[in-house]
Amino acid sequence: MAKCLSSICAVNHMVKTNQFLSGVIAVPARKSLEREKIDSLEKLSHYSEEEIMKLHGFGKNAMEKLKNHMREHEISFKN
């Protein structure tokens, strides 16, 4: 098995540690939020439910899980 030495390995093995909504919604929906620079419930509250539903990876299931999580933290979408 080959070893990866930083002086000779051209591959970047850094792993992103953005854990926002990890375990709450699926990866495609989380990545869509990440692309929109939404990385907190506070930022999420600046969007309407309709705006978030337009993002890739969001369907009824993801939205329901997200709304339940937001409700638990007393945060809601803008009207």
Backbone as CSV, one residue per row, in Angstrom:
resi,resn,N_x,N_y,N_z,CA_x,CA_y,CA_z,C_x,C_y,C_z
1,MET,0.849,-1.179,0.000,0.000,0.000,0.000,0.895,1.241,0.000
2,ALA,0.605,2.162,-0.885,1.413,3.370,-1.011,1.106,4.343,0.119
3,LYS,2.152,5.040,0.518,1.988,6.081,1.535,1.892,7.430,0.852
4,CYS,1.138,8.324,1.457,0.997,9.674,0.920,1.873,10.608,1.743
5,LEU,2.949,11.051,1.143,3.830,11.996,1.821,3.539,13.382,1.273
6,SER,3.413,14.339,2.141,3.011,15.676,1.709,3.966,16.274,0.684
7,SER,5.219,15.870,0.696,6.182,16.428,-0.251,6.009,15.867,-1.659
8,ILE,5.362,14.688,-1.787,5.216,14.104,-3.114,3.763,13.899,-3.529
9,CYS,2.842,14.044,-2.622,1.435,13.786,-2.932,0.770,15.076,-3.396
10,ALA,0.222,15.057,-4.603,-0.407,16.255,-5.154,-1.877,16.365,-4.785
11,VAL,-2.419,15.350,-4.135,-3.838,15.348,-3.788,-4.038,16.047,-2.455
12,ASN,-5.027,16.897,-2.400,-5.353,17.589,-1.159,-6.320,16.723,-0.369
13,HIS,-5.905,16.287,0.808,-6.741,15.407,1.616,-7.484,16.149,2.720
14,MET,-7.625,17.440,2.562,-8.347,18.216,3.556,-9.833,17.903,3.444
15,VAL,-10.474,17.734,4.573,-11.898,17.426,4.605,-12.632,18.622,5.179
16,LYS,-13.675,19.055,4.495,-14.484,20.151,5.026,-15.196,19.676,6.276
17,THR,-15.259,20.554,7.257,-15.894,20.176,8.514,-17.160,20.979,8.776
18,ASN,-17.804,21.452,7.725,-19.048,22.186,7.895,-20.131,21.201,8.326
19,GLN,-20.542,21.294,9.559,-21.503,20.349,10.115,-22.910,20.938,10.212
20,PHE,-23.140,22.092,9.609,-24.448,22.731,9.687,-25.510,21.801,9.119
21,LEU,-26.482,21.460,9.920,-27.625,20.609,9.596,-27.244,19.162,9.285
22,SER,-26.026,18.769,9.658,-25.621,17.373,9.485,-26.511,16.489,10.347
23,GLY,-27.065,15.456,9.768,-27.971,14.572,10.479,-29.409,15.054,10.497
24,VAL,-29.644,16.239,9.955,-31.007,16.784,9.905,-31.583,16.600,8.505
25,ILE,-30.838,17.044,7.508,-31.267,16.895,6.116,-30.165,16.202,5.322
26,ALA,-30.517,15.686,4.164,-29.581,14.940,3.335,-28.514,15.840,2.717
27,VAL,-27.439,15.210,2.271,-26.288,15.921,1.721,-26.646,16.838,0.542
28,PRO,-27.435,16.411,-0.443,-27.725,17.333,-1.550,-28.364,18.651,-1.091
29,ALA,-29.272,18.574,-0.153,-29.916,19.789,0.361,-28.915,20.636,1.138
30,ARG,-28.075,19.988,1.948,-27.055,20.739,2.697,-26.068,21.421,1.760
31,LYS,-25.683,20.744,0.697,-24.745,21.343,-0.262,-25.378,22.522,-0.985
32,SER,-26.670,22.442,-1.252,-27.358,23.575,-1.871,-27.325,24.795,-0.960
33,LEU,-27.560,24.572,0.323,-27.480,25.684,1.281,-26.061,26.231,1.342
34,GLU,-25.088,25.352,1.313,-23.689,25.772,1.354,-23.349,26.643,0.143
35,ARG,-23.833,26.252,-1.044,-23.577,27.046,-2.250,-24.181,28.443,-2.137
36,GLU,-25.279,28.558,-1.401,-25.936,29.852,-1.199,-25.353,30.613,-0.009
37,LYS,-24.306,30.049,0.599,-23.636,30.655,1.771,-24.564,30.722,2.987
38,ILE,-25.472,29.749,3.092,-26.373,29.654,4.237,-25.779,28.625,5.180
39,ASP,-25.170,29.114,6.262,-24.470,28.207,7.170,-24.918,28.356,8.622
40,SER,-26.079,28.951,8.804,-26.632,29.083,10.158,-28.146,29.219,10.059
41,LEU,-28.822,28.919,11.159,-30.275,29.087,11.180,-30.647,30.550,11.045
42,GLU,-29.816,31.432,11.569,-30.087,32.862,11.445,-30.109,33.291,9.976
43,LYS,-29.135,32.840,9.203,-29.115,33.166,7.772,-30.296,32.518,7.060
44,LEU,-30.640,31.315,7.461,-31.765,30.613,6.856,-33.067,31.376,7.079
45,SER,-33.191,32.046,8.207,-34.414,32.777,8.527,-34.626,34.006,7.635
46,HIS,-33.619,34.370,6.847,-33.739,35.503,5.925,-34.366,35.089,4.595
47,TYR,-34.671,33.814,4.448,-35.244,33.279,3.217,-36.667,32.790,3.474
48,SER,-37.467,32.782,2.427,-38.811,32.225,2.545,-38.743,30.726,2.265
49,GLU,-39.757,30.021,2.696,-39.844,28.590,2.435,-39.838,28.324,0.926
50,GLU,-40.516,29.168,0.160,-40.583,29.010,-1.288,-39.204,29.160,-1.928
51,GLU,-38.404,30.108,-1.442,-37.054,30.300,-1.985,-36.183,29.067,-1.742
52,ILE,-36.269,28.497,-0.563,-35.465,27.317,-0.235,-35.940,26.104,-1.028
53,MET,-37.238,25.980,-1.235,-37.776,24.854,-1.997,-37.302,24.845,-3.451
54,LYS,-36.874,25.990,-3.968,-36.379,26.060,-5.340,-34.968,25.499,-5.480
55,LEU,-34.281,25.305,-4.359,-32.909,24.805,-4.397,-32.887,23.312,-4.701
56,HIS,-31.850,22.881,-5.388,-31.656,21.461,-5.687,-31.566,20.670,-4.388
57,GLY,-32.206,19.531,-4.345,-32.128,18.669,-3.173,-33.232,18.884,-2.163
58,PHE,-34.048,19.895,-2.373,-35.139,20.155,-1.436,-36.453,19.679,-2.019
59,GLY,-37.082,18.807,-1.264,-38.414,18.329,-1.578,-39.228,18.400,-0.300
60,LYS,-40.377,17.761,-0.320,-41.257,17.809,0.849,-40.588,17.227,2.092
61,ASN,-39.869,16.119,1.940,-39.238,15.459,3.075,-38.152,16.334,3.706
62,ALA,-37.257,16.861,2.880,-36.183,17.715,3.400,-36.755,18.967,4.058
63,MET,-37.775,19.545,3.433,-38.361,20.763,3.985,-39.039,20.481,5.321
64,GLU,-39.731,19.374,5.422,-40.407,19.033,6.685,-39.383,18.842,7.805
65,LYS,-38.301,18.145,7.511,-37.242,17.945,8.511,-36.616,19.276,8.908
66,LEU,-36.386,20.129,7.910,-35.785,21.431,8.180,-36.708,22.298,9.030
67,LYS,-37.999,22.319,8.701,-38.948,23.123,9.477,-39.063,22.621,10.911
68,ASN,-39.045,21.307,11.105,-39.081,20.756,12.465,-37.849,21.183,13.252
69,HIS,-36.698,21.130,12.617,-35.453,21.538,13.276,-35.491,23.025,13.630
70,MET,-35.979,23.824,12.704,-36.070,25.266,12.954,-37.051,25.545,14.093
71,ARG,-38.175,24.835,14.102,-39.177,25.018,15.151,-38.579,24.701,16.524
72,GLU,-37.786,23.638,16.596,-37.130,23.263,17.855,-36.207,24.360,18.365
73,HIS,-35.649,25.142,17.440,-34.729,26.227,17.808,-35.397,27.601,17.756
74,GLU,-36.733,27.580,17.645,-37.540,28.816,17.646,-37.129,29.798,16.560
75,ILE,-36.883,29.250,15.372,-36.522,30.031,14.195,-37.557,29.715,13.126
76,SER,-37.894,30.699,12.306,-38.836,30.454,11.212,-38.371,31.153,9.948
77,PHE,-38.955,30.748,8.830,-38.672,31.393,7.563,-39.307,32.776,7.535
78,LYS,-38.766,33.639,6.676,-39.414,34.954,6.528,-40.730,34.757,5.807
79,ASN,-41.659,35.692,5.986,-42.985,35.590,5.347,-42.988,36.216,3.993
